[in-house]
Amino acid sequence: MDIAEKIRILAVKSKISVQQIAEKSGQSSANLYNKLGRNDFKLSELERIAHAVGATLEVNFILPNGEKL
């Protein structure tokens, strides 16, 4: 599952529209929809999106043995 799909699921589970997420994260809805289409996000943007819906963002590298970094 890519990050764009996760953001769409986040919107549904948070009972908020993607447009509202855009507004609450300080960007235009057109900009967020473009990024969703390209699946191109900076870590700082993901942090703002998480904050906009009251979620926590966790990023991990997971090694083949299951170890998270």
Phi and psi in radians as a Rosetta constraint file:
Dihedral C 1 N 2 CA 2 C 2 CIRCULARHARMONIC -1.512 0.35
Dihedral N 2 CA 2 C 2 N 3 CIRCULARHARMONIC 2.999 0.35
Dihedral C 2 N 3 CA 3 C 3 CIRCULARHARMONIC -1.170 0.35
Dihedral N 3 CA 3 C 3 N 4 CIRCULARHARMONIC -0.603 0.35
Dihedral C 3 N 4 CA 4 C 4 CIRCULARHARMONIC -1.081 0.35
Dihedral N 4 CA 4 C 4 N 5 CIRCULARHARMONIC -0.742 0.35
Dihedral C 4 N 5 CA 5 C 5 CIRCULARHARMONIC -1.136 0.35
Dihedral N 5 CA 5 C 5 N 6 CIRCULARHARMONIC -0.677 0.35
Dihedral C 5 N 6 CA 6 C 6 CIRCULARHARMONIC -1.118 0.35
Dihedral N 6 CA 6 C 6 N 7 CIRCULARHARMONIC -0.651 0.35
Dihedral C 6 N 7 CA 7 C 7 CIRCULARHARMONIC -1.173 0.35
Dihedral N 7 CA 7 C 7 N 8 CIRCULARHARMONIC -0.707 0.35
Dihedral C 7 N 8 CA 8 C 8 CIRCULARHARMONIC -1.106 0.35
Dihedral N 8 CA 8 C 8 N 9 CIRCULARHARMONIC -0.721 0.35
Dihedral C 8 N 9 CA 9 C 9 CIRCULARHARMONIC -1.151 0.35
Dihedral N 9 CA 9 C 9 N 10 CIRCULARHARMONIC -0.701 0.35
Dihedral C 9 N 10 CA 10 C 10 CIRCULARHARMONIC -0.995 0.35
Dihedral N 10 CA 10 C 10 N 11 CIRCULARHARMONIC -0.739 0.35
Dihedral C 10 N 11 CA 11 C 11 CIRCULARHARMONIC -1.078 0.35
Dihedral N 11 CA 11 C 11 N 12 CIRCULARHARMONIC -0.826 0.35
Dihedral C 11 N 12 CA 12 C 12 CIRCULARHARMONIC -1.094 0.35
Dihedral N 12 CA 12 C 12 N 13 CIRCULARHARMONIC -0.845 0.35
Dihedral C 12 N 13 CA 13 C 13 CIRCULARHARMONIC -1.179 0.35
Dihedral N 13 CA 13 C 13 N 14 CIRCULARHARMONIC -0.465 0.35
Dihedral C 13 N 14 CA 14 C 14 CIRCULARHARMONIC -1.557 0.35
Dihedral N 14 CA 14 C 14 N 15 CIRCULARHARMONIC -0.047 0.35
Dihedral C 14 N 15 CA 15 C 15 CIRCULARHARMONIC 0.984 0.35
Dihedral N 15 CA 15 C 15 N 16 CIRCULARHARMONIC 0.836 0.35
Dihedral C 15 N 16 CA 16 C 16 CIRCULARHARMONIC -2.476 0.35
Dihedral N 16 CA 16 C 16 N 17 CIRCULARHARMONIC 2.593 0.35
Dihedral C 16 N 17 CA 17 C 17 CIRCULARHARMONIC -1.435 0.35
Dihedral N 17 CA 17 C 17 N 18 CIRCULARHARMONIC 2.800 0.35
Dihedral C 17 N 18 CA 18 C 18 CIRCULARHARMONIC -1.069 0.35
Dihedral N 18 CA 18 C 18 N 19 CIRCULARHARMONIC -0.652 0.35
Dihedral C 18 N 19 CA 19 C 19 CIRCULARHARMONIC -1.066 0.35
Dihedral N 19 CA 19 C 19 N 20 CIRCULARHARMONIC -0.724 0.35
Dihedral C 19 N 20 CA 20 C 20 CIRCULARHARMONIC -1.171 0.35
Dihedral N 20 CA 20 C 20 N 21 CIRCULARHARMONIC -0.650 0.35
Dihedral C 20 N 21 CA 21 C 21 CIRCULARHARMONIC -1.073 0.35
Dihedral N 21 CA 21 C 21 N 22 CIRCULARHARMONIC -0.752 0.35
Dihedral C 21 N 22 CA 22 C 22 CIRCULARHARMONIC -1.015 0.35
Dihedral N 22 CA 22 C 22 N 23 CIRCULARHARMONIC -0.865 0.35
Dihedral C 22 N 23 CA 23 C 23 CIRCULARHARMONIC -1.060 0.35
Dihedral N 23 CA 23 C 23 N 24 CIRCULARHARMONIC -0.802 0.35
Dihedral C 23 N 24 CA 24 C 24 CIRCULARHARMONIC -1.230 0.35
Dihedral N 24 CA 24 C 24 N 25 CIRCULARHARMONIC -0.375 0.35
Dihedral C 24 N 25 CA 25 C 25 CIRCULARHARMONIC -1.720 0.35
Dihedral N 25 CA 25 C 25 N 26 CIRCULARHARMONIC 0.144 0.35
Dihedral C 25 N 26 CA 26 C 26 CIRCULARHARMONIC 1.386 0.35
Dihedral N 26 CA 26 C 26 N 27 CIRCULARHARMONIC 0.549 0.35
Dihedral C 26 N 27 CA 27 C 27 CIRCULARHARMONIC -2.434 0.35
Dihedral N 27 CA 27 C 27 N 28 CIRCULARHARMONIC 2.848 0.35
Dihedral C 27 N 28 CA 28 C 28 CIRCULARHARMONIC -1.307 0.35
Dihedral N 28 CA 28 C 28 N 29 CIRCULARHARMONIC 2.688 0.35
Dihedral C 28 N 29 CA 29 C 29 CIRCULARHARMONIC -1.136 0.35
Dihedral N 29 CA 29 C 29 N 30 CIRCULARHARMONIC -0.603 0.35
Dihedral C 29 N 30 CA 30 C 30 CIRCULARHARMONIC -1.075 0.35
Dihedral N 30 CA 30 C 30 N 31 CIRCULARHARMONIC -0.710 0.35
Dihedral C 30 N 31 CA 31 C 31 CIRCULARHARMONIC -1.119 0.35
Dihedral N 31 CA 31 C 31 N 32 CIRCULARHARMONIC -0.793 0.35
Dihedral C 31 N 32 CA 32 C 32 CIRCULARHARMONIC -1.138 0.35
Dihedral N 32 CA 32 C 32 N 33 CIRCULARHARMONIC -0.748 0.35
Dihedral C 32 N 33 CA 33 C 33 CIRCULARHARMONIC -1.089 0.35
Dihedral N 33 CA 33 C 33 N 34 CIRCULARHARMONIC -0.651 0.35
Dihedral C 33 N 34 CA 34 C 34 CIRCULARHARMONIC -1.115 0.35
Dihedral N 34 CA 34 C 34 N 35 CIRCULARHARMONIC -0.754 0.35
Dihedral C 34 N 35 CA 35 C 35 CIRCULARHARMONIC -1.142 0.35
Dihedral N 35 CA 35 C 35 N 36 CIRCULARHARMONIC -0.663 0.35
Dihedral C 35 N 36 CA 36 C 36 CIRCULARHARMONIC -1.087 0.35
Dihedral N 36 CA 36 C 36 N 37 CIRCULARHARMONIC -0.707 0.35
Dihedral C 36 N 37 CA 37 C 37 CIRCULARHARMONIC -1.141 0.35
Dihedral N 37 CA 37 C 37 N 38 CIRCULARHARMONIC -0.628 0.35
Dihedral C 37 N 38 CA 38 C 38 CIRCULARHARMONIC -1.567 0.35
Dihedral N 38 CA 38 C 38 N 39 CIRCULARHARMONIC -0.250 0.35
Dihedral C 38 N 39 CA 39 C 39 CIRCULARHARMONIC 0.959 0.35
Dihedral N 39 CA 39 C 39 N 40 CIRCULARHARMONIC 0.892 0.35
Dihedral C 39 N 40 CA 40 C 40 CIRCULARHARMONIC -2.280 0.35
Dihedral N 40 CA 40 C 40 N 41 CIRCULARHARMONIC 1.800 0.35
Dihedral C 40 N 41 CA 41 C 41 CIRCULARHARMONIC -2.331 0.35
Dihedral N 41 CA 41 C 41 N 42 CIRCULARHARMONIC 2.497 0.35
Dihedral C 41 N 42 CA 42 C 42 CIRCULARHARMONIC -1.496 0.35
Dihedral N 42 CA 42 C 42 N 43 CIRCULARHARMONIC 2.714 0.35
Dihedral C 42 N 43 CA 43 C 43 CIRCULARHARMONIC -1.003 0.35
Dihedral N 43 CA 43 C 43 N 44 CIRCULARHARMONIC -0.710 0.35
Dihedral C 43 N 44 CA 44 C 44 CIRCULARHARMONIC -1.100 0.35
Dihedral N 44 CA 44 C 44 N 45 CIRCULARHARMONIC -0.600 0.35
Dihedral C 44 N 45 CA 45 C 45 CIRCULARHARMONIC -1.189 0.35
Dihedral N 45 CA 45 C 45 N 46 CIRCULARHARMONIC -0.708 0.35
Dihedral C 45 N 46 CA 46 C 46 CIRCULARHARMONIC -1.130 0.35
Dihedral N 46 CA 46 C 46 N 47 CIRCULARHARMONIC -0.638 0.35
Dihedral C 46 N 47 CA 47 C 47 CIRCULARHARMONIC -1.116 0.35
Dihedral N 47 CA 47 C 47 N 48 CIRCULARHARMONIC -0.729 0.35
Dihedral C 47 N 48 CA 48 C 48 CIRCULARHARMONIC -1.157 0.35
Dihedral N 48 CA 48 C 48 N 49 CIRCULARHARMONIC -0.667 0.35
Dihedral C 48 N 49 CA 49 C 49 CIRCULARHARMONIC -1.126 0.35
Dihedral N 49 CA 49 C 49 N 50 CIRCULARHARMONIC -0.788 0.35
Dihedral C 49 N 50 CA 50 C 50 CIRCULARHARMONIC -1.041 0.35
Dihedral N 50 CA 50 C 50 N 51 CIRCULARHARMONIC -0.814 0.35
Dihedral C 50 N 51 CA 51 C 51 CIRCULARHARMONIC -1.065 0.35
Dihedral N 51 CA 51 C 51 N 52 CIRCULARHARMONIC -0.649 0.35
Dihedral C 51 N 52 CA 52 C 52 CIRCULARHARMONIC -1.066 0.35
Dihedral N 52 CA 52 C 52 N 53 CIRCULARHARMONIC -0.502 0.35
Dihedral C 52 N 53 CA 53 C 53 CIRCULARHARMONIC -1.925 0.35
Dihedral N 53 CA 53 C 53 N 54 CIRCULARHARMONIC 0.108 0.35
Dihedral C 53 N 54 CA 54 C 54 CIRCULARHARMONIC 1.329 0.35
Dihedral N 54 CA 54 C 54 N 55 CIRCULARHARMONIC 0.431 0.35
Dihedral C 54 N 55 CA 55 C 55 CIRCULARHARMONIC -1.761 0.35
Dihedral N 55 CA 55 C 55 N 56 CIRCULARHARMONIC 2.943 0.35
Dihedral C 55 N 56 CA 56 C 56 CIRCULARHARMONIC -1.910 0.35
Dihedral N 56 CA 56 C 56 N 57 CIRCULARHARMONIC 2.379 0.35
Dihedral C 56 N 57 CA 57 C 57 CIRCULARHARMONIC -1.721 0.35
Dihedral N 57 CA 57 C 57 N 58 CIRCULARHARMONIC 2.296 0.35
Dihedral C 57 N 58 CA 58 C 58 CIRCULARHARMONIC -2.231 0.35
Dihedral N 58 CA 58 C 58 N 59 CIRCULARHARMONIC 2.214 0.35
Dihedral C 58 N 59 CA 59 C 59 CIRCULARHARMONIC -2.100 0.35
Dihedral N 59 CA 59 C 59 N 60 CIRCULARHARMONIC 2.263 0.35
Dihedral C 59 N 60 CA 60 C 60 CIRCULARHARMONIC -2.353 0.35
Dihedral N 60 CA 60 C 60 N 61 CIRCULARHARMONIC 2.572 0.35
Dihedral C 60 N 61 CA 61 C 61 CIRCULARHARMONIC -1.710 0.35
Dihedral N 61 CA 61 C 61 N 62 CIRCULARHARMONIC 2.256 0.35
Dihedral C 61 N 62 CA 62 C 62 CIRCULARHARMONIC -2.025 0.35
Dihedral N 62 CA 62 C 62 N 63 CIRCULARHARMONIC 2.059 0.35
Dihedral C 62 N 63 CA 63 C 63 CIRCULARHARMONIC -1.288 0.35
Dihedral N 63 CA 63 C 63 N 64 CIRCULARHARMONIC 2.792 0.35
Dihedral C 63 N 64 CA 64 C 64 CIRCULARHARMONIC -0.917 0.35
Dihedral N 64 CA 64 C 64 N 65 CIRCULARHARMONIC -0.501 0.35
Dihedral C 64 N 65 CA 65 C 65 CIRCULARHARMONIC -1.465 0.35
Dihedral N 65 CA 65 C 65 N 66 CIRCULARHARMONIC 0.059 0.35
Dihedral C 65 N 66 CA 66 C 66 CIRCULARHARMONIC 1.649 0.35
Dihedral N 66 CA 66 C 66 N 67 CIRCULARHARMONIC -0.138 0.35
Dihedral C 66 N 67 CA 67 C 67 CIRCULARHARMONIC -1.174 0.35
Dihedral N 67 CA 67 C 67 N 68 CIRCULARHARMONIC 2.316 0.35
Dihedral C 67 N 68 CA 68 C 68 CIRCULARHARMONIC -1.694 0.35
Dihedral N 68 CA 68 C 68 N 69 CIRCULARHARMONIC 2.398 0.35
